[in-house]
Amino acid sequence: MRLLPRTLAGKWALGLSVAFIFLIAVKIIAFLPLPSFVLAALGLAGFIMGIVAIFKNKDKAIFTFMAILVGLVIMLWTVLEFIFPH
């Protein structure tokens, strides 16, 4: 098992998930005029690319699994926002 992905889909998954984490951190710390659902779309795209990398391309990198974990957290957050709106 590797740390970094080798396939193109795995690299995209990692890049999109890192972009999501970075932009959410910037949004929390400073003013970022992007809506949260746009940023969540980046993370979900990374999730989809991670699924493709693992199941289609057999990429078993740790950061590919981390991209899937980020996507699962985004989906959980979205479901909880619908169940418990504020």
C-alpha positions as CSV (number, residue, x, y, z in Angstrom):
1,M,0.0,0.0,0.0
2,R,1.4,3.3,-1.1
3,L,1.0,6.8,0.3
4,L,0.5,8.7,-2.9
5,P,-1.8,7.5,-5.8
6,R,-0.3,6.4,-9.1
7,T,-3.4,6.7,-11.3
8,L,-4.7,9.9,-12.8
9,A,-8.1,9.4,-11.1
10,G,-6.3,9.0,-7.7
11,K,-4.3,12.1,-8.2
12,W,-7.4,14.1,-9.1
13,A,-9.1,12.7,-6.0
14,L,-6.2,13.8,-3.9
15,G,-6.0,17.3,-5.5
16,L,-9.8,18.0,-5.2
17,S,-9.9,16.9,-1.6
18,V,-6.9,19.0,-0.7
19,A,-8.4,22.0,-2.5
20,F,-11.7,21.4,-0.5
21,I,-9.8,21.3,2.8
22,F,-7.7,24.3,2.0
23,L,-10.6,26.4,0.8
24,I,-12.8,25.5,3.7
25,A,-10.0,26.5,6.1
26,V,-9.6,29.8,4.3
27,K,-13.3,30.4,4.5
28,I,-13.3,29.8,8.2
29,I,-10.3,31.9,9.0
30,A,-10.8,34.7,6.5
31,F,-13.6,35.9,4.3
32,L,-14.0,33.8,1.2
33,P,-17.0,34.8,-0.9
34,L,-17.6,31.3,-2.3
35,P,-20.7,29.5,-1.0
36,S,-20.1,26.3,1.0
37,F,-22.0,24.1,-1.5
38,V,-19.6,25.1,-4.2
39,L,-16.7,24.0,-2.0
40,A,-18.6,20.8,-1.0
41,A,-18.9,20.0,-4.7
42,L,-15.1,19.9,-4.9
43,G,-14.9,17.4,-2.1
44,L,-17.7,15.3,-3.6
45,A,-15.9,15.3,-7.0
46,G,-12.8,14.1,-5.2
47,F,-14.9,11.4,-3.5
48,I,-16.2,10.2,-6.9
49,M,-12.7,10.2,-8.4
50,G,-11.5,8.3,-5.4
51,I,-14.1,5.6,-5.9
52,V,-13.2,5.4,-9.6
53,A,-9.5,5.1,-8.7
54,I,-10.1,2.3,-6.2
55,F,-12.6,0.2,-8.0
56,K,-11.8,0.7,-11.7
57,N,-8.0,1.4,-11.6
58,K,-7.2,-0.7,-8.4
59,D,-5.3,2.3,-6.8
60,K,-4.8,1.4,-3.2
61,A,-3.1,4.5,-2.0
62,I,-3.7,5.9,1.5
63,F,-4.4,9.4,0.2
64,T,-7.0,7.9,-2.2
65,F,-8.8,6.4,0.8
66,M,-8.5,9.8,2.6
67,A,-10.2,11.5,-0.3
68,I,-13.1,9.0,0.1
69,L,-13.2,9.8,3.8
70,V,-13.5,13.5,3.1
71,G,-16.3,12.8,0.7
72,L,-18.1,10.7,3.3
73,V,-17.8,13.5,5.9
74,I,-19.3,16.0,3.4
75,M,-22.2,13.7,2.7
76,L,-22.8,13.2,6.4
77,W,-22.6,16.9,7.0
78,T,-25.2,17.5,4.2
79,V,-27.6,14.8,5.5
80,L,-27.3,16.3,9.0
81,E,-28.0,19.8,7.7
82,F,-31.3,18.5,6.2
83,I,-32.3,16.5,9.3
84,F,-31.3,19.2,11.8
85,P,-31.5,22.6,10.1
86,H,-30.5,25.7,11.9
